[in-house]
Amino acid sequence: MAEQSGEKSQEATPHRKEQARGQGQVAYSQDLSSAALLIVGILLLRTYGENVIRMVGELMRHQLSTVGPLAADSTNIIAQSQTLIRTLGTALLPVVGLLALAGVLSSVFQVGFLFVPERLAPDLKRLNPLSGLGRILSLSGAMKLGFGMFKVAIVSIVAASVLYLHYEEVLFASALSARELAPFMIDLALTTALWVGIALFTLALFDFAYQKWKHDQDLKMTRQEVVDEMKNMQGDPQMIARRRAVQRQMALNRMGDKVPQADVIVTNPTELAIAIQYKPDEMVAPIVLAKGAGVLAQRIRRLALEHNIPVVERKPLARQLYKEVEPGHPVPDESYAAVAEVLAYVYQLKGKKAPLPRAA
């Protein structure tokens, strides 16, 4: 019943997954990247924040101290602008660079290295208010809304818990001077934000797992789709049979040219047939002209009969040559003795002196 109704019960094939990936359809959690950037940003503020504030403060004092009659001079304005850009760049470059690196790594962690130019093009369908309303009212939209409300609740609980743990410090903060209060409030805010970021990152891991599961479900295929894909990739079974028949015929045609040149045919006796040629004046070792099993072996024996080529049964030798030697290649060293014995037998039948194969 499931197959008749077209239910997608089959796991996606590697080709289907690769095709979806090429179109930018991958499991990706925006929350995971955002939470990672939040945590990295807070840690960078803790590490470089004081240094950035100090450098910017010194720059402001320098700029204010140089304000005077020459401030409007174009050369002076250019010099001050260069100093401003250089100072801000020195202060912010490590922060911006590390944030960019964190963003790239969070994406690579989820989808690997993937660039799909088509995804950069504007999608006019997303501007359709009816489509947007449909996404909001769908089951997926309802789940996103519920998950968003759950995140707000978790963030509120975490923030309240951090403030509760620092309850006494907050009470005594009213007695601090303005110079002492500012660092305390900044430190408390960063601590709270860090714990919120950790909580969001934990939730984002669950969201990423859900996105992977949903992605796999979306890519599932019906049995007919799997069959159709196999036909498209491998060809129709009837076409495969025809192709193999053509290849078999081509092999038979090549045998018709090679087998008549052989000195002997070594057989198994009915399963395998190997055509061997040895010209002592031209060859260092005997070579295998052709080999075959089943129908091809029968073809080789038939050609040997037509051209009066001796057929010798040597089961171990036939199996070894068929397994180890391709047509056009010499026999291996370990087969020299057995091949020499066969050639000697053949030349004895012909009343000739057997030329022994020599090692390369």
C-alpha positions in Angstrom: 0.0 0.0 0.0 2.8 2.4 0.8 4.4 1.9 -2.6 1.1 2.3 -4.4 0.4 5.6 -2.7 3.9 6.8 -3.6 5.1 7.2 0.0 8.7 8.2 0.2 10.1 5.3 2.2 13.5 4.8 0.6 16.6 6.5 1.9 18.1 9.0 -0.5 20.8 7.6 -2.8 24.3 9.1 -2.9 23.5 10.7 -6.3 20.3 12.3 -4.9 22.2 13.7 -1.9 25.0 15.0 -4.1 22.5 16.6 -6.5 20.7 18.3 -3.6 24.0 19.5 -2.2 24.9 21.0 -5.6 21.7 23.0 -5.4 22.5 24.3 -1.9 20.0 22.0 -0.2 22.0 21.1 3.0 21.2 20.7 6.7 22.1 24.1 8.2 21.2 25.7 11.5 21.4 29.5 11.5 21.1 29.4 15.2 24.3 27.4 15.6 26.3 30.0 13.6 24.7 32.9 15.5 25.4 31.4 18.9 29.0 30.6 17.9 29.6 34.2 16.8 28.0 35.5 20.0 30.3 33.4 22.2 33.4 34.3 20.1 32.4 38.0 20.1 32.0 38.0 23.9 35.4 36.3 24.5 37.0 38.8 22.1 35.5 41.7 24.0 36.9 40.2 27.2 40.3 39.8 25.7 40.6 42.8 23.4 37.9 45.1 24.7 40.0 47.1 27.2 42.8 47.5 24.6 40.3 48.7 22.0 38.8 51.2 24.4 42.2 52.5 25.4 43.4 53.0 21.8 40.2 54.7 20.8 40.4 56.9 23.9 44.0 57.9 23.1 42.9 58.7 19.6 40.1 60.9 20.7 42.4 62.8 23.1 44.9 63.3 20.3 42.3 64.5 17.9 40.8 66.9 20.4 44.2 68.2 21.3 45.1 69.0 17.7 41.9 71.0 17.0 42.9 74.6 16.3 43.5 77.1 13.5 45.2 74.5 11.3 42.4 71.9 11.7 40.7 73.1 8.6 43.8 72.8 6.5 43.4 70.1 3.8 46.8 68.5 4.4 46.1 68.4 8.2 42.7 66.8 7.6 44.2 64.1 5.4 46.9 63.3 7.9 44.3 63.2 10.8 42.1 60.9 8.7 45.0 58.6 8.0 45.8 58.4 11.7 42.2 57.7 12.5 41.9 54.9 10.0 45.2 53.4 11.0 44.5 53.4 14.7 40.9 52.0 14.3 42.2 49.4 11.9 44.9 48.3 14.3 42.4 48.1 17.2 39.6 46.4 15.3 41.4 44.2 12.8 42.0 41.2 15.2 38.4 41.3 16.4 36.9 41.5 13.0 39.3 38.9 11.6 38.6 36.4 14.3 34.8 36.9 14.1 35.0 36.3 10.3 37.0 33.2 10.9 34.5 31.9 13.5 31.7 32.5 11.1 33.4 30.5 8.3 34.4 27.7 10.6 30.8 27.4 12.0 29.5 27.0 8.4 32.2 24.6 7.4 31.4 22.5 10.5 27.8 22.1 9.3 28.0 21.8 5.5 31.7 21.6 4.7 33.2 23.7 1.9 30.2 24.6 -0.4 29.7 27.5 -2.7 26.5 27.7 -4.8 26.4 30.9 -6.8 22.7 30.3 -7.6 21.8 30.8 -3.9 23.2 34.4 -4.1 20.6 35.4 -6.7 17.4 37.0 -5.4 14.4 34.7 -5.2 11.3 36.6 -6.2 9.1 33.8 -4.8 10.1 34.8 -1.3 8.7 38.3 -1.9 5.3 36.8 -2.5 3.2 37.7 0.6 1.0 34.6 0.1 3.9 32.3 0.0 5.3 34.0 3.1 2.0 33.6 4.9 1.9 30.0 3.9 5.3 29.3 5.4 4.3 31.0 8.7 1.1 29.1 9.0 2.7 25.7 8.0 3.7 23.1 10.5 7.4 24.0 10.0 6.5 27.7 10.7 4.6 26.7 13.9 7.6 24.7 15.1 9.9 27.6 14.5 7.7 29.9 16.4 7.4 27.5 19.3 11.2 27.0 19.3 11.7 30.7 19.2 9.5 31.2 22.3 11.3 28.4 24.0 14.6 30.1 23.3 13.3 33.4 24.8 12.2 31.5 27.9 15.6 29.8 28.3 17.5 33.1 27.7 15.3 34.8 30.4 15.9 32.0 32.9 19.7 32.0 32.3 20.0 35.8 32.5 17.9 35.8 35.7 20.0 33.0 37.2 23.3 34.9 36.5 21.9 38.1 38.1 20.6 36.1 41.1 24.1 34.6 41.6 25.5 38.2 41.6 22.6 39.6 43.7 24.8 40.8 46.6 27.3 42.4 44.2 24.6 44.2 42.4 23.2 45.6 45.7 26.6 46.9 46.8 27.2 48.4 43.3 25.2 51.4 44.3 28.0 52.4 46.7 30.6 52.4 44.0 31.9 55.5 42.3 31.2 56.1 38.6 34.8 55.1 37.8 34.3 51.7 39.6 30.8 51.1 38.6 31.4 51.1 34.8 33.9 48.2 34.8 31.6 46.2 37.2 28.6 46.7 35.0 30.5 45.8 31.8 31.9 42.7 33.4 28.5 41.6 34.7 26.9 42.2 31.2 29.6 40.2 29.5 29.3 37.4 32.0 25.5 37.3 31.5 25.9 37.4 27.8 28.4 34.6 27.8 26.1 32.2 29.7 23.3 33.2 27.4 25.5 32.4 24.4 26.4 29.0 25.9 22.7 28.2 26.5 21.8 29.3 22.9 24.7 27.2 21.5 23.4 24.2 23.4 19.9 24.7 22.0 21.4 25.3 18.5 23.1 21.8 18.6 19.7 20.3 19.0 18.4 22.4 16.2 21.2 21.3 14.0 20.4 17.7 14.8 16.8 18.3 13.9 17.7 20.1 10.6 19.8 17.1 9.6 17.0 14.7 10.4 14.5 16.9 8.5 16.9 17.2 5.6 17.2 13.4 5.3 13.4 13.1 5.5 12.9 15.7 2.7 15.3 13.8 0.5 13.7 10.4 0.9 12.5 8.8 -2.4 9.8 6.4 -3.5 10.8 3.0 -4.8 9.9 4.0 -8.3 12.2 7.1 -8.0 15.1 4.8 -7.0 14.4 2.5 -9.9 14.2 5.4 -12.4 17.5 6.9 -11.0 19.3 3.5 -11.5 18.0 3.4 -15.0 19.2 6.9 -15.8 22.6 6.2 -14.3 23.3 2.7 -15.4 20.9 2.4 -18.3 17.9 0.3 -19.0 18.5 -3.5 -18.3 17.6 -4.3 -22.0 20.2 -1.7 -23.2 22.8 -3.1 -20.8 22.2 -6.6 -22.2 22.5 -5.3 -25.8 25.7 -3.4 -24.8 27.2 -6.5 -23.3 26.3 -8.5 -26.4 28.1 -5.9 -28.6 31.1 -6.0 -26.4 31.1 -9.8 -26.5 30.9 -9.7 -30.3 33.8 -7.3 -30.5 35.9 -9.6 -28.2 35.0 -12.5 -30.5 36.1 -10.4 -33.6 39.5 -9.6 -31.9 39.9 -13.3 -31.1 39.3 -14.1 -34.8 42.4 -12.1 -35.6 44.7 -13.2 -32.7 44.0 -16.9 -32.1 45.2 -18.0 -35.6 48.6 -16.6 -34.7 48.9 -18.8 -31.6 51.3 -21.8 -31.2 49.1 -23.6 -28.7 45.8 -23.3 -26.8 45.9 -24.2 -23.1 42.5 -25.3 -21.7 40.8 -26.1 -18.4 39.5 -28.1 -20.4 36.0 -26.7 -21.1 35.8 -23.6 -18.9 38.9 -21.7 -19.9 41.1 -21.3 -23.0 44.3 -19.3 -23.3 46.1 -18.8 -26.7 49.9 -18.6 -26.4 52.4 -17.5 -28.9 56.2 -17.7 -28.8 58.7 -16.5 -31.4 62.2 -17.0 -30.0 63.7 -14.6 -32.5 61.4 -11.7 -31.5 60.2 -12.4 -28.0 61.9 -12.7 -24.7 59.1 -14.8 -23.3 55.9 -16.4 -24.6 52.9 -14.0 -24.6 49.2 -14.5 -24.2 47.4 -13.5 -27.4 43.8 -14.1 -26.1 42.0 -15.7 -23.3 38.3 -16.5 -22.5 35.9 -18.2 -20.3 32.6 -19.9 -21.2 31.4 -18.8 -24.6 34.7 -17.1 -25.4 36.6 -20.2 -24.5 34.5 -22.2 -26.9 35.2 -19.6 -29.6 38.9 -20.0 -29.0 38.8 -23.8 -29.2 36.7 -23.6 -32.4 39.2 -21.2 -34.0 42.1 -23.5 -32.9 40.3 -26.5 -34.6 39.8 -24.5 -37.8 43.5 -23.4 -38.0 45.0 -26.7 -36.8 46.4 -25.2 -33.6 47.2 -27.8 -30.9 44.9 -27.7 -27.8 46.6 -28.9 -24.6 44.8 -29.5 -21.3 46.6 -28.1 -18.3 44.2 -27.1 -15.6 46.5 -25.4 -13.1 48.4 -23.5 -15.8 45.1 -22.4 -17.5 43.7 -21.1 -14.3 46.9 -19.2 -13.4 47.3 -17.6 -16.8 43.7 -16.6 -17.0 43.8 -15.0 -13.6 47.2 -13.3 -13.8 48.0 -12.4 -17.5 46.1 -10.0 -19.7 46.1 -10.4 -23.5 49.3 -9.0 -25.1 51.4 -9.5 -21.9 54.2 -12.2 -21.4 53.7 -15.1 -19.1 55.0 -14.6 -15.5 58.3 -16.1 -14.4 56.7 -18.8 -12.3 54.9 -20.1 -15.4 58.0 -20.5 -17.6 58.6 -24.1 -16.7 55.0 -25.2 -17.3 54.7 -23.2 -20.6 58.1 -24.6 -21.8 56.8 -28.1 -21.2 53.7 -27.4 -23.2 55.7 -25.8 -26.1 58.1 -28.8 -26.0 55.1 -31.1 -26.3 53.7 -29.1 -29.2 57.0 -29.0 -31.1 57.5 -32.7 -30.6 54.1 -33.3 -32.2 55.2 -31.1 -35.2 58.6 -32.9 -35.3 60.5 -29.6 -34.5 63.1 -28.8 -31.9 61.4 -26.9 -29.0 62.8 -23.3 -28.4 62.8 -22.9 -24.7 61.6 -19.6 -23.2 64.3 -17.5 -21.6 63.9 -15.2 -18.6 63.9 -11.5 -19.2 
